[in-house]
Amino acid sequence: MLMELRDGDAKRPSRQSDRRLGRRARRLFIAAVMLGLLSGGAIVGRETILQTAAKLWIVSDPIGTADVAVVLGGGLDVRPFEAADLYRKGLVRKVLVSQVDDDRAARIGASPGHTEANRRVLLLEGVPAEAIETFGVSNTSTQDEALALKRWVDRHEVTKISIPTEIFSARRVRWTMKRALTGTAARVSVLSFDPPQYTRRDWWKSSSGAFAFPSEVVKYFVYRLRY
């Protein structure tokens, strides 16, 4: 009996490893299919295929009240504006801005860094200074921001968090944030919005949209494999 138990214990890690490899293979297959659909649709110019691909990829949670709205780094044309809109409508009481790792010009004061640019947009859009707070230190990725947000949540009593972002990054942002905040009392809602350069109906007609969609597909599966 002891030998049987040892044999079973020896086999168990192998089965778990096989399952992990199987999940990774499925994710890579889905990514390959999605990228193939995007490239194939772009070649034949079939709008229905490209619009359907976007519809299948884009996720967005219902807009509702929350304790705070979170402005992540990047997406200056969308994220601070939508966060300010949530504040003006009375849907959030505070706006958190990611403290990102600024470039050299910002560090010497030659130009405003991304964090400061987001703060200025919020102020100009009607969010008072006392309702704006930063989180994290030198965040360089969405993963950094998720972990920094988890540390912030651990120090504050919040149960609902709204995170506005662009349509194609929403899936990766939602997975990353919900994973980091698992075990806390905070529930995350990721709200996706069309950026000014393109919409979900015509994204392939813009160079920024044609880059953003396949790029986010790759980044999403990289995050799933890495984290």
N, C-alpha and C positions, 0 to 999 in steps of 0.2 A: 504493500500500500504506500509506503514512504517513497519507493522508487516511482510509483505511478504519479504521485503528487509532484515529485520533482520533474518528471517528464512533462507533466501538464504545465508546470510553471515555466519550463524552458520554452515551450511552444507558444505560450500566451503572448510574449512580446513580438514574436514573429507575426502572429495574426493581427495584432494592433498595428504593426508597421505596414502590413499589407493593406489594411483599411485606410491608413493615412495616404499611402501611395495611390490607392484607388480614388480617394477624394481629390487628390492633386491632379490625377490624370483626367478626371471628369471636368475639373475647373479649366484645365488647359484645353480640353476638347471644346468646351463651351466658348472659351475665348477665341479659339481658332475658327469656330463656326461663325461667331459674331463678326470677327474681322473679315472673314471671307464674304459674308453677306454685305458688309459695308463696301469692300473693294469691288465686289461683283456688281452691286447696285450702282456704284459710281461709274463703272465702265459702261454699262448699258443705259445709264441715265434714267432708270425707272423710278419715278418719284414715289410711287406707292410703296416699293420695297424699302426705300430709305426712310420714309416717314414711319413705316411700321417698325423698322429697326429702332428708331428713336423712341417710339411709343413703348416698345417692350423694355427698353433700357431705363428710361426715366422713372424715378420714384419720387414721391412727394407725400408727406404726411399732412393731415388736415390742419389748417391754420386755426389756432385757438389761443387762449390765455396761457401765459407762462410767467415764471418768476423773472427770468432773464432771457435776453436774446444774445447770441454769441456771434461775433464777427471774426471769422478766421482770416489768416493771411491770404493775399491774392484776391482776385475778383473785386477790385476796387470799384468797378462800374456797377456792381450788383449788391454785394453783401452789406456795406454800410447803409446804402439807400433803403434796402428792404428792412434792415433792423430799425432804422429811424422811423420807417412807416409803421412798424409794429408798435413802437413807443408812442407815436402820435395818436394811434388808434386806441391807446390804453390797454393793449394786449400784453405788454411787459412793463416792469417797473425799473429795470436796469439793463444796460448794454455792456457786455464784456468784449474787450478788444484784445486779440492775440498780440502779445509782445514778441514780434518776430526779430530774427537776426538781420539787422540792417546792413546795407552795403557800405563801402568805404566812404562814399560821398556823404551819406547820412550821418555816419559816425563823427565826421569832422564838422558837421553843421552846414555843409554846402547845399544840401537839399533835404527836404523832409523825408524821414523814413516812412516805411509802409504803415507802421503803427500810428504815427502822427498824422499821416494822410487820412487814414480811416477816422481818427478822432476829429479832424477838421470837418470831414464830410458830415459826421454825426452832429456836430455843433451847428453847422450851416443848415442842416435839415431839421433843426428844432429840438435836439436832445440836449438838455442842460448838462453842464460839466459835472455836476454832482451825481448824475445818473450814469456816468461813464467810468468804467474801471478796466484795468488791464489784467491779464492773467498769463502766467508762464514767464520764462526768461529765455530770450534768444531762440524761440521756436523756429525750426527749420523744415518741418513737415507736418502733415495732418496727424501723424502718429504722435509727434511731440506735443501737438496741441491737445490731443485727446488725453494724454497722460497729465498734462498741465491742468486741464479742465477737471480731471478727476481729483487732483490735489486741491483745487479751489472748492469743489463741491464738498470735499471732506471737512472743510473749515466753515461752511455756510449751510444754513437750513434752506435748501431748495428742493422742490419736487418736480418742477417742470422746466425744461430748457428748450428754446426754439433756436434753430440754426439755419439761417437763410444761405443758400448757395446756388450755383448755376445748375442747369438741368442735367448736364452730363456728369458732373462731379458728385451729385447728390447720393448716388448709390454707394460710392466708396466712403464718403463722409459719414453716412448713416451707419454703415457696418463698423467703421472704425470707432465712432463715438459710442455706440451702444455696447460694443465689446469692452471698451475701456471703463464704462460706467456700470457694468454688470456688478451687482452686489450693493449698489448704492440706492438711495431712495429716489434719485433723480430719474425722470423719464425724458428721453430726448425725442424731439420732433424735428425732422429735417425738411425744410420747405424749399422746393426748387423753383427757380424763376428763369425765364428766357433772358439772356444778356442782350445788350443793345445791338451787338454785331450780327446776331442771327436768332432764329426761333426754331422750335422743334419741327415746324412745317417746312423750313427751307434751309436747314443748317448746312447742307452740302454746297450751297451756292456761295458761302463765305469761306475764305481761306482759314479764318480762325475757327469756324465751326467744323470744317473738314479736318482740321488738325485735332480739335478738342475731343471729338467723339471717339475715334480710334485710340487716341492717347489715353483717355480715361478708362476705356475697356482694358487696356494693357495694365494701367496702374492699379485698377481694382483687383485684378487677379494676382498681380505682384504682391499687393497688400495681403490678400487671402493666403498666399503661400508663405509670405515672410512672417506675418504676425499671427 
